Amino acid sequence: MNRTLLRLRSYCTSLQLKSALLVLTLLLTSMATQANEGSSFLRDLHEFRINNFMAVSAYYRYSATKDNSADQEIQQAMSRSNANIGRIKINAVNILSPDQIAALDAQYTTFQELMRQNVSDVTEIGYPDLRLVGEMAGTANALSNLSTELYSAARESSQTPTSANVESARSAAVLMAEMLSRYTARSYSQVSQIQGGGAGKPLDEQARDFDALLQQVRAGAARPELSGPLGDIESKWEFIRNSYINYNRNNVVFVIERYSRAILDELDNTVSLLQSQA
């Protein structure tokens, strides 16, 4: 009788242990899945902000030059944004509320429709409708602001760890993309007066904010393998910085575009290196 009770007690203890281990495994798997979803969501939302600004920059060039390469850049940037928003809506289910997801989707749909109409006007008519271009610029700024709010909310709700260096580099990239879109607006389009009224800080102040973000990335990234990308960013930025500071002067816009895009590529490389070392 005693042996039977001991066997039964041992069996129950073993069963409880297995159940506890199963629950723990499921919990850890769920936490890992949520962290992966959060990391993917943040990456897509970050890229989404940049791709939208790059589409706007390419549009301003297209509206002034009718260059087919600019049209292709618009389509490519919008295609990347479409892919971003598709993944965002999937991964956001456990991170944001349905209302937040719907708000982002609605704002992007408006931006997408305005971009399509503005490109069509230039292609079919030969010149832009400044009212619609101004509306698109305002929508792009509003979409960026909403995306930034949701990015911050997602970092909290998903409990996805991201280093301060990664966040500084990403913030610098978004700021550079926004600055480039505003600079191309001033260089290629009469809509700069419309856009400038609601775009926030002047370009010279944004340039100084970019200085500060670069310093933050440099201060927290002392690893030797980061010296190359950061050195390239700083040298390219030094070359075009005064053009952003003195944005009312006549400068060679394609040089600003080229170097700004190169900085964006190097910042993306820097983020990848920082994440691989986390």
N, C-alpha and C positions, 0 to 999 in steps of 0.2 A: 504493500500500500504506500509506504513512504517513498519507495523507489519510483512508483508511478507518479506520485505528486512531484517528486524532484524532476522527473522527465518532463512533466507537463509545465512545471514552472520554467525549466530551461527552454522548452519550446516557445513559450509565451515571450520570454525575454528576448530570444533570438528573433521572433517575429516582430516585436516592438522595435528592435534595433534595425532590422531590415526596412521597416516602415519609416523609421526616422531618417535613415540614410536615403530612402527614395524621396521623401519630402525635401530633404536638404538638396539632393541632386536636382530636383525639379525647380527649387527656388533659385539655385545658382544658375541653372540654364536659363530661367526666365530673366534673371538680372543681367546675364551676359547678352541675351537677345535684345533686351531693352537698351543696353549700352551701345550695342552695334547699331540698332535703329537710330538712336540719338546721334551717334557719330556720323552716320550716313546722312541723316536729316540736316545736321549743321553744315556738313560739307556741301550738300546740294543747295541749301539756302544761301550760303556764302557765294557759291558760283552763280546762282540765280541773280543775285544783286549785280555782280560784275557783268554778266552776259547782257543784261538789259541795258546797262549804261553803254556797253560797247556797241550794241545795236543802234542806239541813239547817235553815238559818235559817227558811226558809218553812215547813218542816214543824212546827217548834215553835209558830209562830204559828197554823198550821192546827189543831194538836192542842188548842189552848186556845180558839180562837174559832170554829172550823168555817167560817171565812170562805172563800167560793168563790174570791176573788182570790188567797188564799194557796195554795189547791190548784192554781190555774192557774200560779202562780209555781213550784211544785214541778215540775209537768209540763214547763214551759218550760226550767227549769234542767237537769232530767234529759235532756230532748231535746237540749240543747246538749252535755251531757256525752257522750251517745251518739254524736253527730256527731264530737266531739273524739276519742273512743277509736277510732272507725272510721278516721279519718285517721291517728291515731297508729300503729295497727297496720300501715298501709300504708307510711308514711314511716319507720318504725323499722327496717325490714328491713336497711338498710345502716348503721344507727347503733347498735342494741342487739342483744344476743344473743337467740336464741329463748326461752331461759329467763327473761330479764328481761321480754320482751313477755308471755309466758304468765303470769308472776307478777302483772303489772299488770292484765291482763285478768281473772284469777281474783279478785283483790281487788275489782275494780270490780263484777264479777258478784254477789259477796256483798253489797256495799253496795247495789246496785240491787234485789236481792231483799228485803233488809231494809227499804228505803224503801217498796217496793211493799206489803209486809205491814203496815208501820206506818200507812201512809196508809189502807189497807183497814180496819184496826182502828178508826180514828177515824171513818171514813165509815159503816161497817156497824154497829159496836158502840156508838160514841159516845164512847169514851175509849181512851187508849193503853195498851199493855202495857209497863210501865216497864222490864221486863227486856229486851225487844226494842229499845226506844228506846235504852237504855244500850248495848246491843250495837251498834246502828247508829252511835251517837256514837263508840264506840271504833273501829269499822271505818272511819269517815270520817277519824279522826285517823291510823290506820295507812295508809290509802290516800294521804293527803296526804304522810306521811313517805316512803313508797315513791316517790311521784311526784317528790318533791324530790330523792331520791337518783338517780333515773333522769335527771332534768333535768341534774344536775351531770355525770353520766356521759356524757350526750349532748353536752353542750358540749365535752367533751374529745374524744370519739371522732369527732364530726362536724367538728371544727375550725371550728365556726361562730362567727365573730367577733361578739360582743355587747359593747356598751360597759358600763362600770361604772355609768353613770347609768341605763341601761335595766334592768340587773339590780337596782339599788337600788329603782327604781320598781316593778318586778315583785314583788320581795320585799315591799315595802310593801303592795301590793295583796293578795297572798296572806295576809299577816298581818292586814290589815283584815278580809278575808272570814272568817278563822278567829275573830278577836275577836268579830265580829258573831254568828257561830253560837253562840259560848259565851255571849255576853250575852243573846241571845234564849232560850237554854236556861235561864238563871237567872231570866229574867223570866216565861216562859210555862210552864215545866215543872218538875216535881219531879225530873226526871232530872239536874238540874244537879249534885247531890251525887255521882251516879254518874260523870258526865262529868268533873267536876273532879278526880277521883282520878287520872286517867291522861292528862290533857290537857297536861301540861308546866307551863310557867310560869303563875303567876297572871295575871289580866287586867291588874293594875296594872303588872306588870313588862313585859308585852307592849306596853302603851301607851307605856312609856318606850323600848322597842325601836323602836316606830313613830316616835317623836320622832327617834331617831338616823337612821333610814332617810330620813326627810324632809330632815334636815339634809344627808345625803349627796347626795340628788338636787338640792337647792338649791345646794350648793357646786359641783357639776359642771355646772350648767345655767344659765349666765349670759346666754343669748341672750334678747333682748327678747320674742320670741314665746312664750316659756315662762313669762313672769312672770304672765300672766293665769291659766292653769290652776293653777300652783303657788300663787299668791295665794289662789285659791278653795279649794284643798285646805287650806291653812294656816288660813284663817278658819273653815272648817267644822270642822276638827279642833279648833281652839281652843274652839269652842262645845260639843263633846261630850267633850272629853278628860277632864274631871273625872268624868264619868259612868263612864268605863272605869277611871279610877284608883280611884274610890270605888264600886266595882261593887256593894257590899252595901247601898248606900242605895237608897231608892225613887226611881226616875226615870221619866220618861215614855218608855216603851220605843219607841213609834212614832216619836218624834223622833230617837232614837238610830239606829233603822233607816233613816229617811229620809236623815239626814246621812251615815251610813256608806256607803249605796248611792251617794250623790252623790259622795263621795270616791273610790269605786271607779271611777265613770265618768270622773272627772277624771284619775285615775291612768292609765287606759287611753288617754285622749287625750294625756297627757304622753308615754307610751311611743311612741305613733304619731308625735308630733312629733320626739322624739329619734331615732327610726329614720329618719325622712325626711331628717334632717340628717347622717346618718352617711356 
